[in-house]
Amino acid sequence: MKKINLGIIGCGHWGPNYVRNFSTMPEARVVWVSDLKEERLTHIRQLFPGVKVSKDSNRVINDDTIDAVVIATPTVTHYKMALRCLQAGKHVLVEKPMTTAIKEAETLLSLASRCKKTLMVGHTFTYNSAVQAIKELIGQDKLGRLYYLYSSRTNLGPLRSDVNVLWDLAPHDVSVFSYLLGCLPVKVSAQGASYLRKGIEDVVFITLYFPRNIIAGIHLSWLNPRKVREITIVGNKKMLVFDDLNTANPIYLYSKGVIRKQISLPYYDTFGEFQYIIRDGDATIPKVAMKEPLTAECRHFLECVMTRKEPHSSGRDGLNVVRVLAAIQSSLEDKGRLKEVR
Ligand SMILES: NC(=O)c1ccc[n+]([C@@H]2O[C@H](COP(=O)([O-])OP(=O)(O)OC[C@H]3O[C@@H](n4cnc5c(N)ncnc54)[C@H](O)[C@@H]3O)[C@@H](O)[C@H]2O)c1
């Protein structure tokens, strides 16, 4: 079996996780790692002595033996880096968000399709086994008709300077919500504030309006005393809380709800009356086999490159998330005015 030769560009906090994961996979060979910082290359050299390193990403992109490139550089560089890789005939796995503009994402998508290369985006949470278990629970109608969802993604830092907290963290929630609901929000609104650095929002509150009268809230912050990674989903049969920081028991499924019981017969000239009964049942903990989501993502990328199948987090999904983020950004700049998703 021919191995897939990989280059990984960007080895700050996140990139080394790709090097570690791909290095354990028999179908892959990590040939190059590139980073602008010498100390990051020294770090990689120490951990993975067999890997070639360079400060110049052209060494990776122009190497004819390289089949695929993983891009884990800062967000604002994703577009140009992915464009160069696709133009050089490489398959690409680019970190989230795919780009910072809709036009750029469209360009990457059409280029990948024209040159028949895999374009995949690092929507890592959609590879999380708890998120996949939730998707199954929704598919089996365990939650009933969905009312609303909300997500808290807060921490004290890490602060980024190339993008605001929206472009940094919302790709996770937008990709997960769209995956779970099987559709994109139609309209969005958002408010936020820049407390630490002018023009870079560090706190954002978002509302997404999905079809079927489902609303979703997202609270994002780099300026919060607690690290929270939590999603709540409320349906008319059951309610669910997913705590990504609780690795042993990430999902709690609550048999709680409100039953609407008709207590008088409707007549032609009167409305029926209803009694609302609180149903406060048990909480159960569905079993979830915890695996590192990035391992599943990396394995899937290799499979897509080898079989040419459409990735689970495809370039099209990358574009869709950018479309939602762009609408949220527009609302943020317009004091929370409702915006349509283009
Ligand atoms: N999917 C996830 O769960 C997840 C988690 C964390 C970060 N990310 C994404 O990964 C990307 C990187 O995040 P990070 O936290 O590692 O950032 P980081 O700033 O720690 O690392 C980025 C690295 O890229 C290097 N770099 C910049 N320009 C380069 C170039 N032209 N050539 C080579 N190297 C270059 C920098 O020197 C730096 O070391 C971001 O897009 C972020 O959104 C995704």
The ligand as an SDF file (V2000), in Angstrom:
LIG
                    3D

 44 48  0  0  0  0  0  0  0  0999 V2000
  -10.1340   22.2420   15.3490 N   0  0  0  0  0  0  0  0  0  0  0  0
   -9.8390   22.6140   16.5720 C   0  0  0  0  0  0  0  0  0  0  0  0
  -10.3750   22.0930   17.5570 O   0  0  0  0  0  0  0  0  0  0  0  0
   -8.7930   23.6810   16.7610 C   0  0  0  0  0  0  0  0  0  0  0  0
   -8.2120   23.8850   18.0190 C   0  0  0  0  0  0  0  0  0  0  0  0
   -7.2480   24.8730   18.1200 C   0  0  0  0  0  0  0  0  0  0  0  0
   -6.8950   25.6380   17.0200 C   0  0  0  0  0  0  0  0  0  0  0  0
   -7.5010   25.4050   15.8360 N   0  0  0  0  0  0  0  0  0  0  0  0
   -7.1410   26.2000   14.6430 C   0  0  0  0  0  0  0  0  0  0  0  0
   -5.7960   25.9090   14.2960 O   0  0  0  0  0  0  0  0  0  0  0  0
   -5.1540   27.0660   13.7740 C   0  0  0  0  0  0  0  0  0  0  0  0
   -3.8970   27.3330   14.5650 C   0  0  0  0  0  0  0  0  0  0  0  0
   -4.2210   27.5610   15.9130 O   0  0  0  0  0  0  0  0  0  0  0  0
   -3.0820   27.5560   17.0510 P   0  0  0  0  0  0  0  0  0  0  0  0
   -3.7910   27.6790   18.3380 O   0  0  0  0  0  0  0  0  0  0  0  0
   -2.1520   26.4220   16.8470 O   0  0  0  0  0  0  0  0  0  0  0  0
   -2.3460   28.9200   16.7150 O   0  0  0  0  0  0  0  0  0  0  0  0
   -0.8460   29.2940   17.0320 P   0  0  0  0  0  0  0  0  0  0  0  0
   -0.7110   30.7620   16.8420 O   0  0  0  0  0  0  0  0  0  0  0  0
   -0.4360   28.7130   18.3360 O   0  0  0  0  0  0  0  0  0  0  0  0
   -0.0080   28.5410   15.8930 O   0  0  0  0  0  0  0  0  0  0  0  0
    0.0240   28.9400   14.5800 C   0  0  0  0  0  0  0  0  0  0  0  0
    1.4240   28.6630   14.0500 C   0  0  0  0  0  0  0  0  0  0  0  0
    1.4400   28.9110   12.6530 O   0  0  0  0  0  0  0  0  0  0  0  0
    2.7400   29.4270   12.3400 C   0  0  0  0  0  0  0  0  0  0  0  0
    2.6890   30.1220   11.0600 N   0  0  0  0  0  0  0  0  0  0  0  0
    2.0770   31.3060   10.7550 C   0  0  0  0  0  0  0  0  0  0  0  0
    2.2650   31.6180    9.4630 N   0  0  0  0  0  0  0  0  0  0  0  0
    2.9870   30.6010    8.9250 C   0  0  0  0  0  0  0  0  0  0  0  0
    3.5190   30.3520    7.6260 C   0  0  0  0  0  0  0  0  0  0  0  0
    3.3210   31.1920    6.6210 N   0  0  0  0  0  0  0  0  0  0  0  0
    4.2420   29.2310    7.4280 N   0  0  0  0  0  0  0  0  0  0  0  0
    4.4640   28.3610    8.4380 C   0  0  0  0  0  0  0  0  0  0  0  0
    3.9900   28.5520    9.6920 N   0  0  0  0  0  0  0  0  0  0  0  0
    3.2690   29.6640    9.9270 C   0  0  0  0  0  0  0  0  0  0  0  0
    3.0550   30.3400   13.5170 C   0  0  0  0  0  0  0  0  0  0  0  0
    4.4390   30.5600   13.6110 O   0  0  0  0  0  0  0  0  0  0  0  0
    2.4880   29.5490   14.6880 C   0  0  0  0  0  0  0  0  0  0  0  0
    3.4660   28.7510   15.3280 O   0  0  0  0  0  0  0  0  0  0  0  0
   -6.1870   28.1990   13.8680 C   0  0  0  0  0  0  0  0  0  0  0  0
   -6.8020   28.3570   12.6230 O   0  0  0  0  0  0  0  0  0  0  0  0
   -7.2000   27.6960   14.8640 C   0  0  0  0  0  0  0  0  0  0  0  0
   -8.4990   28.1900   14.5980 O   0  0  0  0  0  0  0  0  0  0  0  0
   -8.4170   24.4490   15.6740 C   0  0  0  0  0  0  0  0  0  0  0  0
  1  2  1  0
  2  3  2  0
  2  4  1  0
  4  5  1  0
  4 44  2  0
  5  6  2  0
  6  7  1  0
  7  8  2  0
  8  9  1  0
  8 44  1  0
  9 10  1  0
  9 42  1  0
 10 11  1  0
 11 12  1  0
 11 40  1  0
 12 13  1  0
 13 14  1  0
 14 15  2  0
 14 16  1  0
 14 17  1  0
 17 18  1  0
 18 19  2  0
 18 20  1  0
 18 21  1  0
 21 22  1  0
 22 23  1  0
 23 24  1  0
 23 38  1  0
 24 25  1  0
 25 26  1  0
 25 36  1  0
 26 27  1  0
 26 35  1  0
 27 28  2  0
 28 29  1  0
 29 30  1  0
 29 35  2  0
 30 31  1  0
 30 32  2  0
 32 33  1  0
 33 34  2  0
 34 35  1  0
 36 37  1  0
 36 38  1  0
 38 39  1  0
 40 41  1  0
 40 42  1  0
 42 43  1  0
M  CHG  2   8   1  16  -1
M  END
$$$$
